[in-house]
Amino acid sequence: MLSGRLAVVAAGAVLGAAPMRPAFAAENTAAAPAPPPRIRVAVAFEQEPQLAFPPEFGPHAATRALAQGVREACLPVGAVTTTAAPCAEIGDAPGSRVCVDETAARALGREIECAPTDASAEAIELAGSACETTDCFQGEARRAGASHLLLVAGTWRDGFTVAGTMTSVVGAATTPVAPRPGYNPQRPRTGPQVLAILKWVARDAIVGELGREREARLARPAATPPVPIVTAPIESVPAVVASERVSHKAVGWTLIATGVAAGAASGWFFAADKADTDCAPISGDPEPCSKVRRTLVPAIGLGVGAAAALLGGLVLVLRNGGSGDATVAVSARPDGVSLGGTF
């Protein structure tokens, strides 16, 4: 028994000495920042065969150039160029990476790699699509699991005119797409330059969309942090036990009231003893009542009960003894009154 108590005391001391801390707290581990979510962009060029590229460019060259531009879009813009040799850019598109001596291999190749922590995009090529309307292209993008559709159209007649739209497949929000201000659509372009311009336009469009996505995420209300649950030592939690007790004094007054009522009843029974009843006065009849009441026995019983109740009640009231559990029971019977209880 003594060893058990010592064990409980020792356990309580350990719990009391333990520092309070949130129950959900994890160990101090350095978590690497999660990369931003990627958007999935379906790309398509309307009426692509009208560009009439040379066969050596391969099939669906315009769509492939758009897809490469999607893959090269990084936010923040601080990407690493994988092409070793820099080139002289065309004069009306500074920062476009479109070279004066552009080649098809360079235009269709990947020139920029995004850092792991950059926001970027995944390209889905809708090559060879038979769609002729925007709704049709959006349906294909949705079936391919894309979140956005980059739809571009252009005309190549010496100069190159290009424009398009960036559409959210889910929200149907549409943003126009075009080259930067200063671009001259009338200036003659080579086939490789047309492909490089498509890649540049797609890259700029995706960077703009990534910026809008980031602003939308920052504008969303932050999630409410969980309320920490603090654990406390066992000893610090007080035990409250509620109990209801009946006052001895209240029981005493109850007995006195019962005794008074029983005494009054006893007096009535005493007065009614040997009284005539069932009387029917008839002229000349000296005894008109046929019955006589016999109430002496119940009168005596009630008197005894009244005396006992009064005595017990007076004892409890005069003692006024603290608090405790008390019960009282009074029962009336033909031969008297019984009093019982615990005090």
C-alpha positions as CSV (number, residue, x, y, z in Angstrom):
1,M,0.0,0.0,0.0
2,L,2.8,2.4,1.0
3,S,4.8,1.6,-2.2
4,G,1.7,2.3,-4.3
5,R,1.1,5.7,-2.7
6,L,4.8,6.6,-3.3
7,A,4.4,5.6,-7.0
8,V,1.4,7.9,-7.3
9,V,3.2,10.8,-5.6
10,A,6.3,10.3,-7.9
11,A,4.1,10.2,-11.0
12,G,2.4,13.4,-9.9
13,A,5.7,15.1,-9.3
14,V,6.8,14.2,-12.8
15,L,3.6,15.5,-14.3
16,G,3.8,18.7,-12.3
17,A,7.4,19.4,-13.4
18,A,6.6,18.8,-17.1
19,P,6.2,22.1,-19.0
20,M,2.8,22.9,-20.5
21,R,2.8,22.9,-24.3
22,P,0.3,22.7,-27.1
23,A,-0.9,19.1,-27.7
24,F,-0.5,19.4,-31.4
25,A,3.0,20.7,-31.4
26,A,5.4,18.8,-33.7
27,E,9.1,18.4,-33.4
28,N,11.3,21.1,-34.7
29,T,11.9,20.0,-38.2
30,A,12.9,22.2,-41.1
31,A,10.4,21.8,-43.9
32,A,11.3,22.8,-47.4
33,P,9.0,25.4,-49.0
34,A,6.4,23.8,-51.2
35,P,6.5,24.8,-54.8
36,P,3.6,26.9,-56.0
37,P,0.8,25.0,-57.8
38,R,1.2,24.6,-61.5
39,I,-1.5,25.5,-64.0
40,R,-2.2,23.2,-67.0
41,V,-2.5,25.0,-70.2
42,A,-3.9,23.5,-73.4
43,V,-2.5,25.3,-76.5
44,A,-3.9,25.4,-80.0
45,F,-3.3,27.5,-83.2
46,E,-6.4,28.2,-85.2
47,Q,-6.2,27.0,-88.9
48,E,-2.6,26.1,-88.5
49,P,-2.1,24.7,-92.0
50,Q,-2.6,28.3,-93.4
51,L,0.9,29.2,-92.2
52,A,2.5,26.9,-94.8
53,F,5.7,26.2,-93.0
54,P,8.4,24.2,-94.8
55,P,8.1,20.4,-94.4
56,E,11.5,20.3,-92.5
57,F,9.8,22.2,-89.6
58,G,7.8,19.0,-88.8
59,P,4.1,18.6,-88.1
60,H,2.2,21.2,-86.1
61,A,5.2,23.5,-85.7
62,A,3.1,26.4,-84.5
63,T,1.4,24.4,-81.8
64,R,4.8,23.0,-80.7
65,A,6.2,26.5,-80.5
66,L,3.3,27.7,-78.3
67,A,3.8,24.8,-76.0
68,Q,7.5,25.5,-75.6
69,G,6.7,29.1,-74.7
70,V,4.3,27.7,-72.0
71,R,7.1,25.6,-70.5
72,E,9.5,28.5,-70.5
73,A,7.2,30.7,-68.4
74,C,8.5,31.2,-64.9
75,L,7.5,33.5,-62.0
76,P,9.4,35.2,-60.7
77,V,11.1,35.9,-63.9
78,G,14.7,35.0,-63.2
79,A,15.2,31.9,-65.2
80,V,18.4,30.4,-66.5
81,T,19.0,30.3,-70.2
82,T,20.1,26.9,-71.4
83,T,21.2,28.2,-74.9
84,A,24.9,28.9,-74.7
85,A,25.4,31.5,-77.4
86,P,23.4,34.8,-77.1
87,C,21.9,36.3,-80.2
88,A,21.0,39.8,-81.6
89,E,17.3,40.3,-81.1
90,I,15.0,41.7,-83.7
91,G,14.6,45.5,-83.1
92,D,10.9,45.7,-82.5
93,A,10.7,43.0,-79.8
94,P,13.4,43.7,-77.1
95,G,13.5,41.0,-74.5
96,S,11.7,38.5,-76.7
97,R,14.7,36.3,-77.4
98,V,13.7,36.3,-81.1
99,C,17.0,36.4,-83.0
100,V,17.7,38.1,-86.2
101,D,19.4,34.9,-87.4
102,E,16.7,32.7,-85.8
103,T,16.8,28.9,-86.6
104,A,13.9,26.4,-86.4
105,A,15.9,24.2,-84.0
106,R,16.3,27.1,-81.6
107,A,12.8,28.3,-81.9
108,L,11.3,24.9,-81.2
109,G,13.8,24.0,-78.5
110,R,13.6,24.8,-74.8
111,E,15.7,27.8,-73.9
112,I,14.6,28.6,-70.4
113,E,14.4,26.3,-67.3
114,C,12.4,27.4,-64.2
115,A,13.7,27.1,-60.7
116,P,12.0,24.5,-58.5
117,T,10.4,27.2,-56.4
118,D,9.1,29.2,-59.4
119,A,5.5,29.2,-60.4
120,S,5.3,27.5,-63.8
121,A,2.9,25.8,-66.1
122,E,2.4,22.5,-67.9
123,A,1.6,22.5,-71.6
124,I,-1.0,20.2,-73.3
125,E,-0.8,20.3,-77.1
126,L,-4.1,20.2,-78.9
127,A,-2.3,19.4,-82.2
128,G,-4.3,18.5,-85.3
129,S,-7.6,19.6,-83.8
130,A,-10.5,19.8,-86.2
131,C,-12.2,22.5,-84.1
132,E,-13.2,25.8,-85.8
133,T,-14.8,27.5,-82.8
134,T,-13.6,28.6,-79.4
135,D,-16.3,26.5,-77.6
136,C,-15.0,23.4,-79.4
137,F,-11.4,24.1,-78.3
138,Q,-12.6,24.7,-74.8
139,G,-14.3,21.4,-74.8
140,E,-11.1,19.6,-75.9
141,A,-9.1,21.5,-73.2
142,R,-11.6,20.4,-70.6
143,R,-11.5,16.8,-71.7
144,A,-7.7,16.9,-71.6
145,G,-7.7,18.0,-68.0
146,A,-6.4,21.5,-68.6
147,S,-7.1,24.5,-66.4
148,H,-6.6,27.1,-69.1
149,L,-6.8,27.3,-72.9
150,L,-4.3,29.4,-74.9
151,L,-5.9,29.9,-78.3
152,V,-3.8,31.8,-80.9
153,A,-4.5,32.8,-84.5
154,G,-2.2,34.6,-87.0
155,T,-1.5,35.5,-90.6
156,W,1.9,35.3,-92.2
157,R,2.2,37.4,-95.3
158,D,5.8,38.7,-95.2
159,G,4.9,40.4,-91.9
160,F,3.3,38.3,-89.1
161,T,0.1,39.3,-87.4
162,V,-0.7,37.4,-84.2
163,A,-3.3,37.6,-81.4
164,G,-5.2,35.3,-79.2
165,T,-6.9,34.7,-75.8
166,M,-6.1,33.0,-72.5
167,T,-9.3,31.5,-71.0
168,S,-9.9,29.8,-67.7
169,V,-11.6,26.5,-68.5
170,V,-13.4,26.5,-65.1
171,G,-14.2,30.1,-64.5
172,A,-14.5,31.1,-68.2
173,A,-12.5,34.3,-67.5
174,T,-10.8,35.5,-70.8
175,T,-7.7,37.7,-71.2
176,P,-6.5,39.0,-74.6
177,V,-3.1,37.9,-75.8
178,A,-0.9,39.9,-78.1
179,P,2.8,40.9,-78.6
180,R,4.2,43.7,-76.5
181,P,3.7,47.3,-77.6
182,G,6.2,48.3,-80.2
183,Y,6.0,45.1,-82.2
184,N,5.6,45.7,-85.9
185,P,3.3,43.2,-87.6
186,Q,4.1,44.5,-91.0
187,R,7.8,43.8,-90.8
188,P,8.9,40.8,-92.9
189,R,9.6,37.6,-90.9
190,T,11.4,34.4,-91.7
191,G,9.7,31.1,-90.8
192,P,11.9,30.4,-87.8
193,Q,11.2,34.0,-86.6
194,V,7.5,33.3,-86.8
195,L,7.9,30.3,-84.6
196,A,10.1,32.2,-82.1
197,I,7.5,35.0,-82.0
198,L,4.8,32.5,-81.2
199,K,7.0,31.1,-78.3
200,W,7.6,34.6,-77.0
201,V,3.9,35.5,-77.1
202,A,2.9,32.3,-75.3
203,R,5.6,32.8,-72.7
204,D,4.5,36.4,-71.9
205,A,0.8,35.3,-71.7
206,I,1.6,32.5,-69.2
207,V,3.7,34.8,-67.0
208,G,0.8,37.2,-66.9
209,E,-1.6,34.4,-65.9
210,L,0.8,33.1,-63.3
211,G,0.9,36.7,-61.8
212,R,-2.9,36.9,-61.7
213,E,-3.1,33.4,-60.1
214,R,-0.6,34.5,-57.4
215,E,-2.6,37.7,-56.7
216,A,-5.8,35.7,-56.3
217,R,-4.1,33.4,-53.8
218,L,-2.8,36.2,-51.8
219,A,-6.2,37.9,-51.7
220,R,-7.9,34.9,-50.2
221,P,-8.4,35.1,-46.5
222,A,-5.9,33.2,-44.4
223,A,-7.1,30.0,-42.7
224,T,-7.8,30.4,-39.0
225,P,-5.0,28.8,-37.0
226,P,-6.0,26.0,-34.7
227,V,-6.5,26.9,-31.0
228,P,-3.7,25.2,-29.0
229,I,-4.8,22.6,-26.5
230,V,-2.8,23.0,-23.3
231,T,-2.2,20.0,-21.2
232,A,-1.8,20.6,-17.5
233,P,-0.5,18.4,-14.6
234,I,-3.1,16.2,-13.0
235,E,-2.6,17.8,-9.6
236,S,-3.7,21.2,-11.0
237,V,-7.2,20.1,-11.9
238,P,-9.4,20.4,-8.8
239,A,-12.0,17.8,-8.1
240,V,-15.4,19.4,-7.3
241,V,-18.0,17.0,-5.8
242,A,-21.5,18.5,-5.4
243,S,-23.8,17.0,-2.8
244,E,-27.3,17.9,-1.7
245,R,-28.0,17.6,2.0
246,V,-31.2,18.2,3.9
247,S,-31.0,20.4,7.0
248,H,-31.9,18.8,10.3
249,K,-33.6,22.0,11.3
250,A,-35.9,21.8,8.2
251,V,-36.8,18.2,9.1
252,G,-37.6,19.3,12.7
253,W,-40.0,22.0,11.5
254,T,-41.7,19.5,9.2
255,L,-42.2,17.1,12.2
256,I,-43.6,19.9,14.3
257,A,-46.1,20.9,11.6
258,T,-47.1,17.2,11.2
259,G,-47.6,16.9,15.0
260,V,-49.8,19.9,15.1
261,A,-52.0,18.6,12.3
262,A,-52.1,15.2,14.0
263,G,-53.0,16.8,17.4
264,A,-55.9,18.7,15.8
265,A,-57.2,15.5,14.2
266,S,-56.9,13.7,17.5
267,G,-58.9,16.4,19.3
268,W,-61.7,16.1,16.7
269,F,-61.8,12.3,17.2
270,F,-61.9,12.7,21.0
271,A,-64.8,15.1,20.6
272,A,-66.7,12.9,18.2
273,D,-66.4,9.8,20.4
274,K,-69.9,8.4,21.6
275,A,-71.7,11.0,19.6
276,D,-75.0,9.8,18.0
277,T,-75.3,9.3,14.3
278,D,-77.9,8.2,11.8
279,C,-80.5,10.1,13.7
280,A,-84.1,10.3,12.4
281,P,-86.4,12.2,14.8
282,I,-89.8,10.6,15.1
283,S,-92.6,12.0,17.2
284,G,-92.9,10.1,20.5
285,D,-89.5,8.2,19.9
286,P,-87.2,8.8,23.0
287,E,-84.1,7.5,21.1
288,P,-84.1,8.8,17.5
289,C,-80.5,7.9,16.7
290,S,-79.7,4.4,15.8
291,K,-75.9,4.5,15.9
292,V,-73.1,5.9,18.2
293,R,-69.6,6.9,17.0
294,R,-66.6,5.0,18.5
295,T,-63.6,7.2,17.8
296,L,-61.6,6.9,21.0
297,V,-58.9,4.5,19.6
298,P,-58.0,6.6,16.5
299,A,-58.1,9.7,18.7
300,I,-55.5,8.1,21.1
301,G,-53.3,6.9,18.2
302,L,-53.3,10.3,16.6
303,G,-52.5,11.9,20.0
304,V,-49.6,9.6,20.5
305,G,-48.3,10.3,17.0
306,A,-48.8,14.0,17.4
307,A,-46.8,13.9,20.6
308,A,-44.0,11.9,19.1
309,A,-43.8,14.2,16.0
310,L,-43.8,17.3,18.2
311,L,-41.1,15.9,20.5
312,G,-38.9,14.7,17.6
313,G,-39.3,18.1,15.8
314,L,-38.5,20.1,18.9
315,V,-35.3,18.0,19.5
316,L,-34.1,18.6,15.9
317,V,-34.9,22.3,16.0
318,L,-33.3,22.9,19.3
319,R,-30.2,20.9,18.4
320,N,-30.0,22.7,15.0
321,G,-27.4,20.0,14.2
322,G,-25.3,20.8,11.1
323,S,-26.2,19.1,7.9
324,G,-26.8,15.5,7.1
325,D,-29.0,13.2,5.3
326,A,-32.4,12.9,7.0
327,T,-35.7,11.2,6.1
328,V,-39.0,11.2,7.9
329,A,-42.2,9.1,7.3
330,V,-45.6,9.5,9.0
331,S,-48.4,7.1,8.3
332,A,-52.0,7.1,9.6
333,R,-53.7,3.8,10.4
334,P,-57.1,2.9,12.0
335,D,-55.3,2.1,15.2
336,G,-53.0,5.1,15.3
337,V,-50.1,6.9,13.6
338,S,-46.7,5.5,13.0
339,L,-43.6,7.7,12.8
340,G,-40.2,6.7,11.4
341,G,-37.1,8.1,9.9
342,T,-33.4,8.5,10.0
343,F,-31.7,11.6,11.6
